[in-house]
Amino acid sequence: MVARRSVLKGAAGLSLAGLLADPDAVRAAARSLNTVTMTMPPDDERVRAEMAVPRTTPAPAVLLIHEWWGLNDQIRAVAADLADAGYVALAVDLFDGQVAQTPDEARALVDAVDEQQATRILAFWIGWLKEVGLTTGRVATLGWCFGGGWSLRAALAAPVDAAVVYYGRVPDNPTQLRRLDGPVLGHFATQDRWINRSMVESFTAAMREADQPYEVYWYDADHAFANPTGGNYDRADARLAWDRTMAFLDTHLRGAP
């Protein structure tokens, strides 16, 4: 842990938005993670993730699911920031080490994902986080875009204490949503042409029908507004969304069960 915090020393005091806007800080934070490789039953399939651990353990855990670009340094830096805030952060890789550089490459990686396999992988890592001695057993999922949709799907596949969705595809089936064991926080953009208001309103109506707790926030921004490497980045909204995310995680992972 000393080595990790030493690496991050130059980023001390930065907000997450400030950290992600600084390429040198992002690279330094990304290098602080450790790779975790496990065998997943029943076929002993090898699965991989990258983990950042806080100074004090056991701690609550957050499972991070990357955008359609893959598990890149931006996602690693968010994991490092979560660890600095006192969470065990595990960034899952659903693209088997591949990282896209163009939208066409990203789309191909998304299309190649086996949904049943991805569900098994995420459920496996949730179970692992609950049992590993580094954590308190309390787990949340957190994802962006492609990973935002999978954050909720992971929470439906395995019990978690909370789920955070950044502009990800959300379902509108109340029967399906009744399987959730924890509340959902959603961040959505008014200018998003893909994850639009109609989809989100159908989701919130289904959550109400399922009697499930949720918080949804809208930002006057476009899709991927929290990604500083893209053209839609909105620093103010990204910072506000992250503040809300941290408050939500603190309430549901650190509060009374």
HELIX and SHEET records of a PDB file:
HELIX    1   1 VAL A    2  VAL A    7  1                                   6    
HELIX    2   2 LEU A    8  ALA A   11  5                                   4    
HELIX    3   3 LEU A   16  LEU A   20  1                                   5    
HELIX    4   4 PRO A   23  ALA A   30  1                                   8    
HELIX    5   5 ASP A   73  ASP A   84  1                                  12    
HELIX    6   6 PRO A  103  ASP A  111  1                                   9    
HELIX    7   7 GLU A  115  GLU A  131  1                                  17    
HELIX    8   8 PHE A  146  ALA A  157  1                                  12    
HELIX    9   9 PRO A  174  LEU A  177  1                                   4    
HELIX   10  10 ARG A  197  GLU A  209  1                                  13    
HELIX   11  11 ARG A  235  ARG A  254  1                                  20    
SHEET    1   A 8 ASN A  34  MET A  40  0                                        
SHEET    2   A 8 GLU A  45  ALA A  52 -1                                        
SHEET    3   A 8 VAL A  88  VAL A  92 -1                                        
SHEET    4   A 8 ALA A  59  ILE A  65  1                                        
SHEET    5   A 8 THR A 135  TRP A 144  1                                        
SHEET    6   A 8 ALA A 162  TYR A 166  1                                        
SHEET    7   A 8 VAL A 184  ALA A 189  1                                        
SHEET    8   A 8 TYR A 214  TYR A 219  1                                        
END                                                                             
